[in-house]
Amino acid sequence: DENLGMLPIYIGVEGEENQGLCTGTENYWCVNAKADEKDIKATLDFINWCVTSEKGTKAMANDMGFVIVTGMSGGGKSTAMKMLEDAGFYCADNMPVALIDKFAELLAMPNSGIQKAALGLDVRADQSFKDIKKIIASLQASQYSVEVLFLEASDQVLLKRYKETRRLHPLSADGDLMKGITEERNLLASIRDTADYVIDTTNLLTRELKAELDRIFVNNEKYNR
């Protein structure tokens, strides 16, 4: 495409012109210096409004954020994702952890048309799942609003659900279902401990899970962990 090009952004570091092509998720807000002076001022005023006004910062923190949905396999993640989609969230499931920052970058683009999104992650999606905490911390330190929803259930209920559906647990390649559940619970322990919301679906009916998700993500009611 002849209209596709690269825009260099210089930050004043000596020798940077010889550095080469770098890629990554950056937090630059740029204004076209060749635009009309009135448009430049309006753009700068808007950027300042976004990060200093009460309404602007609230929109940046709440309206433009997304939810990472994760937890124990069989804990209800897929059901929760469908419920969030019905509630108006843009949902993407099983995205590799390495692409989360790019996903957030796309959501933040002015023409994305997406204000609220839910991203489903589980142990099958990416071998570097343990790096999710680092990525979440990086996103939370930027302009993105990121919350983590963790779904779980008791070992007995997870065993029952897997036996009823005759599904294979992603970490029980040798057929030992309980071993896979234990390994997964240990792997996700640190993520559970730092999650914004933890929902135990052991004794929850489908309608009760929906009511809980609506209370948190639709009605924005206070959550007591």
Secondary structure, DSSP 8 states (H G I E B T S, - for coil): -TT----------TTGGGS-------------TTS-HHHHHHHHHHHHHHHHSHHHHHIIIIIT-EEEEEESTTSSHHHHHHHHHHTT-EEEES--GGGHHHHHHHHTSTTS--S-EEEE--TTT-TTGGGHHHHHHHHHTTT--EEEEEEE--HHHHHHHHHHHT---TT-TTS-HHHHHHHHHHHHHHHHHH-SEEEE-TT--HHHHHHHHIIIIIS------
